[in-house]
Amino acid sequence: MRPASLLLAVLGPAVLVGAGLLVWQSGGERENPSRGATQHVPDPGTRAADPSRARARPDLPDEPPLVAPSAPAKEPVLESTPPVASEPGARSEAALLFRVLDARTSEPVSAFEARLGQDFLRPLLDEKGRIRHDFPDGRARFPGVIEGFEGRNVQLAVLARGYGELRVPDLYVAPGRELDLGTLRLERVPRLTVRVLDGRTGEAVPGAFVTLLRAGIALAPEAQPPASADLDPWSARTDREGRVLLTSRPGEIVTLAVRHATHAPLDLELTLPLGEEHEETVRLPAR
């Protein structure tokens, strides 16, 4: 046998085995000699599917993430105080509010008159344009009373029968704002409480006009006490219990005139005591 043929016969099987082993390692698994375990090696054609590997290659550009675009952020809407009127050129009314209490008892004063102005104070009106004297629980709110005095300071006066006048100076409210004066306390002055009863039944007579007149001044028998739109501290109408509160004239001789449509007129002369509080009960004769 020739030496070349002998060499081929010896090496032929080894070459075939080595070639087969090489093919098997390139297409499947190969042994990791350092760990003694098999490791799966992906096909080179599939390596670009791995994002981390794809980004590491400078020749492949990054793809944008598959995220829906968000709407642009809106600026916060701030509400003005008070809210701006919706009508062009319109604006909210300024309001003045407060509560009136008795300084001694802290009880609400529900019958009073409020006046506003600078040198000349005018009575504040209700929604119907009338002077308001009735304030449940002593609470008052007057809308739209400051606009006419823009840029100027005004003063508030509160008057009530049986109390001294209270003045609050240097008031100013910007248009569209509210000015809350909180609690206003009225100090008592000498007071006269008159209760009017029916002379025959002894029941209370509501709605009777009661007027306190100085000495020498008298009303005609059929005359009604002068009705004034302004609050008169010496003239008022009785409530449901036949009572009325007036400012007294301590130590003076006065005439107490009482008039009612279903009763005869009554004029009573009396001397008022010097005390701060006095109550007088009168009975009206029937017609």
Secondary structure, 3 states (H helix, E strand, C coil): CCHHHHHHHHHHHHHHHHHHHHHHHHHCEEEECCCCEEEECCCHHHHHHCHHHHHHCCCCCCCCCCCCCCCCCCCCCCCCCCCCCCCCCCCCCCEEEEEEEECCCCCECCECEEEEECCCEEECECCCCCECCECHHHEEEEECCCHHHCCCCEEEEEECCCECCEEEEEECCCCCCEEEEEEEEECECCEEEEEEEECCCCCECCCCEEEEEECCCCCCCCCCCCCCCCCCCCEEECCCCCEEEEECCCCCEEEEEEECCCECCEEEEEECCCCCEEEEEEEECEC
